[in-house]
Amino acid sequence: MRKTIFILLILIQSIDIFACCAEKDYRLFPLGEINNEVIFIEFNLFRNCNKGEGGGLENEFWLKGTINLMKGNEDSLFFVENIDSIRFKECVCTYKNFYEKTKNEIFLKKYYLEAIKKLKQEKSFQIITSKEITFNDTLNTHITENSTDTSFLYLLEYKELLKLDLGKFDIISCYPDKVTEERVYVSRNYEITILRLRCSLKSEEEIRNIKNQFENIETAIWKEPAQWHGIAKDFYIIKKKKR
């Protein structure tokens, strides 16, 4: 009986160690326009680690998920094709030095540039232009929280662009209630805004790096720190350009 209990404890600890690094990461980057539709590359990713305890010990961080080509208009986003399904080791590191050591930008940028190269072969394709980017806009972010015995509301409102009940999200540890990026792009017919929600704000180092990369659309993809039990997600707004 004691042996059985000991084995169960080991299994429980192993599950906890594996789950401690869990993070959902959804990224959306507009690339250009074809036939009045905006073309995006979508990264639907999940991060985990297979050793360590997530706080200070070194972990072997892994990233897996799917990369898709998508198209959208003012109302909807549609699947176009699957580019690849991936699983790769980002680094053996801690949360503190993850940003320095992760290799995910190298891997993701490869798919990003390959997608742009393929789209450029389409005669009607017009590459998008990056316009402006702002970071960590807490001033325009408003949270309304309300709970009852039967319901829970955690409403995020950002300017007039986004209204979202985060209480409906599958939350493990933290709410992605920080608007860490507002990226604005322009295509032939549209202005596209991408809002990035994360649990934690961006550091000054991140902001410096992203500003430089955002100036050129072919370098406008970047790495981020890992979040413990975190969620990071992009939301898009497409509006017709005013003539």
C-alpha positions as CSV (number, residue, x, y, z in Angstrom):
1,M,0.0,0.0,0.0
2,R,2.8,2.4,0.9
3,K,4.6,1.6,-2.3
4,T,1.4,2.4,-4.3
5,I,1.0,5.7,-2.5
6,F,4.7,6.5,-3.3
7,I,4.2,5.8,-7.0
8,L,1.1,7.9,-7.1
9,L,2.9,10.8,-5.5
10,I,5.7,10.6,-8.1
11,L,3.1,10.5,-10.9
12,I,1.3,13.6,-9.5
13,Q,4.6,15.5,-9.1
14,S,5.5,14.6,-12.7
15,I,2.2,15.9,-14.0
16,D,2.6,19.1,-12.0
17,I,6.1,19.6,-13.3
18,F,5.0,19.1,-16.9
19,A,2.0,21.4,-16.5
20,C,3.7,24.2,-14.7
21,C,5.0,25.8,-17.9
22,A,1.7,25.7,-19.8
23,E,1.1,28.7,-22.0
24,K,-1.3,29.4,-24.9
25,D,0.1,31.7,-27.6
26,Y,-2.0,32.9,-30.5
27,R,-0.3,35.3,-33.0
28,L,-1.7,36.9,-36.1
29,F,0.4,38.9,-38.6
30,P,-1.1,40.6,-41.7
31,L,1.0,40.1,-44.8
32,G,-0.8,41.8,-47.6
33,E,-3.9,41.9,-49.7
34,I,-5.3,39.8,-52.6
35,N,-8.6,40.4,-54.3
36,N,-9.8,42.8,-51.6
37,E,-9.1,40.3,-48.8
38,V,-6.3,40.7,-46.2
39,I,-3.9,37.8,-45.9
40,F,-2.6,36.8,-42.5
41,I,-0.2,34.2,-41.2
42,E,-1.6,32.6,-38.0
43,F,0.5,30.9,-35.3
44,N,-1.7,28.8,-33.0
45,L,0.8,27.6,-30.4
46,F,1.2,26.0,-27.0
47,R,4.2,26.1,-24.8
48,N,5.3,23.6,-22.2
49,C,8.3,22.2,-20.5
50,N,9.4,18.7,-19.5
51,K,11.5,19.3,-16.4
52,G,12.1,21.8,-13.6
53,E,9.4,23.6,-11.6
54,G,8.9,26.6,-13.8
55,G,10.1,29.3,-11.3
56,G,13.8,29.2,-11.0
57,L,15.1,25.8,-12.1
58,E,16.1,25.3,-15.7
59,N,13.4,23.9,-17.9
60,E,13.5,22.4,-21.4
61,F,10.9,24.7,-23.1
62,W,9.0,23.3,-26.1
63,L,6.7,25.0,-28.5
64,K,4.2,23.1,-30.6
65,G,1.2,24.0,-32.7
66,T,0.0,24.9,-36.2
67,I,0.9,27.6,-38.7
68,N,-1.8,28.6,-41.1
69,L,-2.5,31.0,-43.9
70,M,-5.7,32.9,-43.3
71,K,-7.8,35.6,-45.2
72,G,-10.1,38.1,-43.7
73,N,-12.4,41.1,-44.4
74,E,-14.2,43.5,-42.1
75,D,-16.5,40.7,-40.8
76,S,-14.7,37.4,-40.7
77,L,-11.5,35.4,-40.8
78,F,-11.2,32.3,-43.0
79,F,-8.8,29.4,-43.2
80,V,-6.9,29.2,-46.4
81,E,-4.3,26.5,-45.9
82,N,-2.1,24.8,-43.4
83,I,1.5,25.8,-43.7
84,D,2.9,23.3,-41.2
85,S,2.5,21.7,-37.8
86,I,5.5,22.3,-35.6
87,R,7.2,21.0,-32.4
88,F,10.6,22.3,-31.4
89,K,12.8,23.0,-28.4
90,E,13.1,26.7,-27.7
91,C,15.8,26.5,-25.0
92,V,17.0,25.0,-21.8
93,C,16.6,27.9,-19.6
94,T,14.7,29.6,-16.8
95,Y,11.9,32.1,-17.0
96,K,14.4,34.8,-16.2
97,N,16.7,34.2,-19.1
98,F,14.1,32.7,-21.5
99,Y,14.0,35.9,-23.6
100,E,17.7,35.9,-24.1
101,K,18.0,32.2,-24.9
102,T,14.8,31.3,-26.8
103,K,15.2,30.3,-30.5
104,N,11.5,30.7,-31.3
105,E,12.0,33.9,-33.3
106,I,14.4,32.1,-35.7
107,F,11.9,29.3,-36.3
108,L,8.8,31.5,-36.6
109,K,10.5,34.1,-38.8
110,K,11.5,31.3,-41.3
111,Y,7.8,30.5,-41.9
112,Y,6.9,34.2,-41.9
113,L,9.3,35.0,-44.7
114,E,8.5,31.9,-46.7
115,A,4.8,32.9,-46.6
116,I,5.7,36.4,-47.9
117,K,7.9,34.9,-50.6
118,K,5.1,32.6,-51.8
119,L,2.5,35.3,-51.8
120,K,4.7,37.6,-53.9
121,Q,4.3,35.1,-56.7
122,E,0.6,36.0,-56.9
123,K,0.1,38.8,-59.4
124,S,-2.6,40.5,-57.4
125,F,-0.7,40.4,-54.1
126,Q,0.3,43.7,-52.6
127,I,2.4,43.5,-49.5
128,I,1.2,45.3,-46.4
129,T,2.9,48.3,-44.8
130,S,3.5,48.8,-41.1
131,K,2.2,52.2,-39.9
132,E,2.5,52.6,-36.2
133,I,2.8,50.6,-33.0
134,T,2.1,51.5,-29.3
135,F,2.9,49.5,-26.2
136,N,1.4,48.8,-22.7
137,D,-1.6,51.1,-23.0
138,T,-3.0,50.9,-19.5
139,L,-4.6,54.3,-19.7
140,N,-7.2,53.2,-22.3
141,T,-7.7,49.8,-20.8
142,H,-10.7,49.4,-18.5
143,I,-11.7,46.4,-16.5
144,T,-15.1,45.7,-15.0
145,E,-15.3,42.7,-12.6
146,N,-18.4,41.3,-11.1
147,S,-19.2,37.9,-9.7
148,T,-22.3,36.2,-8.4
149,D,-23.1,32.7,-7.2
150,T,-23.9,31.6,-10.8
151,S,-21.7,33.8,-13.0
152,F,-18.4,35.7,-13.2
153,L,-17.8,38.8,-15.4
154,Y,-14.3,40.0,-16.1
155,L,-14.9,42.6,-18.9
156,L,-12.0,44.2,-20.7
157,E,-12.7,47.3,-22.8
158,Y,-10.0,49.0,-24.9
159,K,-10.9,52.3,-26.6
160,E,-13.7,51.6,-29.0
161,L,-11.8,48.7,-30.6
162,L,-12.3,45.7,-28.2
163,K,-14.9,44.6,-25.7
164,L,-14.2,41.1,-24.3
165,D,-15.3,39.0,-21.3
166,L,-12.2,37.3,-20.2
167,G,-14.2,35.5,-17.6
168,K,-15.2,33.1,-20.4
169,F,-11.5,32.2,-21.1
170,D,-10.0,29.0,-20.0
171,I,-7.7,30.6,-17.4
172,I,-5.1,28.6,-15.5
173,S,-3.3,31.3,-13.6
174,C,-3.5,34.9,-15.0
175,Y,-5.9,37.0,-17.1
176,P,-4.5,38.3,-20.4
177,D,-5.8,41.8,-19.4
178,K,-2.8,43.9,-20.6
179,V,-3.0,45.4,-24.1
180,T,0.8,45.1,-24.7
181,E,0.7,46.0,-28.4
182,E,-1.5,48.0,-30.7
183,R,-0.1,47.4,-34.2
184,V,-1.5,49.3,-37.2
185,Y,-0.9,48.3,-40.8
186,V,-2.2,49.6,-44.1
187,S,-2.9,47.7,-47.3
188,R,-4.4,48.7,-50.6
189,N,-8.0,49.0,-49.3
190,Y,-7.8,48.5,-45.5
191,E,-6.4,49.6,-42.2
192,I,-5.7,46.6,-40.0
193,T,-5.2,46.9,-36.3
194,I,-3.8,44.0,-34.2
195,L,-4.3,44.1,-30.4
196,R,-2.0,41.8,-28.4
197,L,-3.3,40.8,-25.0
198,R,-1.0,39.2,-22.4
199,C,-0.8,38.7,-18.7
200,S,2.3,40.9,-18.3
201,L,3.4,44.2,-19.8
202,K,6.4,44.4,-22.1
203,S,9.8,45.4,-20.8
204,E,11.9,48.3,-22.1
205,E,14.2,45.9,-23.8
206,E,11.4,44.2,-25.7
207,I,10.0,47.6,-26.8
208,R,13.3,48.8,-28.2
209,N,13.7,45.6,-30.2
210,I,10.2,45.5,-31.5
211,K,10.3,49.2,-32.6
212,N,13.3,48.5,-34.8
213,Q,11.8,45.3,-36.3
214,F,8.4,46.9,-37.0
215,E,9.8,49.5,-39.3
216,N,10.2,46.8,-42.1
217,I,7.4,44.4,-42.7
218,E,9.9,41.6,-43.5
219,T,11.4,41.9,-40.0
220,A,8.1,42.6,-38.2
221,I,7.9,39.4,-36.2
222,W,9.6,39.0,-32.8
223,K,10.1,36.8,-29.7
224,E,8.5,37.4,-26.3
225,P,9.2,36.2,-22.7
226,A,7.5,33.1,-21.6
227,Q,4.6,33.4,-19.1
228,W,3.9,31.0,-16.3
229,H,0.4,29.5,-16.9
230,G,-0.1,32.4,-19.3
231,I,-2.2,33.3,-22.2
232,A,-1.2,35.6,-25.1
233,K,-3.6,36.3,-27.9
234,D,-3.9,38.6,-30.9
235,F,-7.2,40.2,-31.9
236,Y,-7.8,41.9,-35.3
237,I,-9.8,44.8,-36.5
238,I,-10.2,45.5,-40.3
239,K,-11.6,48.8,-41.5
240,K,-11.9,50.1,-45.0
241,K,-9.6,53.1,-45.7
242,K,-11.2,56.5,-45.9
243,R,-10.9,57.9,-49.4
